[in-house]
């Protein structure tokens, strides 16, 4: 039985990780941390966990952590993981970090977008980008995973088959993305965020969201050419789910049809259990993927066959964060890839 620790258990991602892992047959949760005044049962923070198991949640302590678990999930705010990851890796533990701290390989680019100095460049070099559909071989041999962001997960999975087939023109790709409010993290009841959200729908961080360089890095890595994007996220007045509509120019081919494109995607993801490609004329909805680890993708070729519209949907807390993290753990530790997720 693999012993699991969760560092940062009281946010949306910590809660979602617990919900998934308590039903995983191969693991036992043995260590939980959060910023608390005094140690407190997790059921006091989240009553649904009473008795399954009702572990005590306490502040992080290196010695206790290293004695308590074999693999750690870090559900910490951006920049906070850099002080914890080196301690755990030096102690011989496996780590899956759900923050953005180790996703962007160019530390200068990270510092530009996250407005903070990177304090752990050594482990940045060895982190494996944890998108199982593209990097399963590396993940299986990894001790340290940088779990992808939610917006990048949907965007990269939507575009990877097109790029791999050299069908994407190296021009700017437009990504129009909508997310539920859980993507912004858990807020206090009196936070002005809630008033701003009520009966509203808005774009934010227009073409300057911190997930942009992560998306560009991974798309460019697939093709070894620089791919630029225009990324505009929007905030939906719902708790969870991401729907992205992506517009890209494709290489001209007079015989190219939507059905051929769909067949290309189905073949690419043939052995990938969590990507589902819609049939021609069908497109995903948030309700199709909510509370699941699936990414659903629909495609439409324009009438002039010069552009493609890709619509993808994921649950930002599952495939966009915790479900993907558990999927990575399954690959790292020799479990069935779908264990705990289907």
Secondary structure, DSSP 8 states (H G I E B T S, - for coil): -EEEEEES-SSHHHHHHHHHHTT-TTEEEEEEE---SS-EEHHHHSGGGTTSS--EEE---HHHHHHH-SEEEE---TTGGGGTHHHHHHTT-EEEE-SSTTT-S-HHHHHHHHSS--S-HHHHHH-EE--HHHHHHHHHT-SEEE---HHHHHHHHHHHHHHHTT-B-SS-EEEEEEE-GGGG----TT-HHHHHHTT--EEESTT--TTHHHHHHHHHHHHTS---EEEEEEE-SSSS-EEEEEEEEB---TT--HHHHHHHHHHHTTT-TTEEE--TT----HHHHTTSS-EEEEEEE-TTSSEEEEEEEE-TTIIIIIHHHHHHHHHHHT--TTTTT-
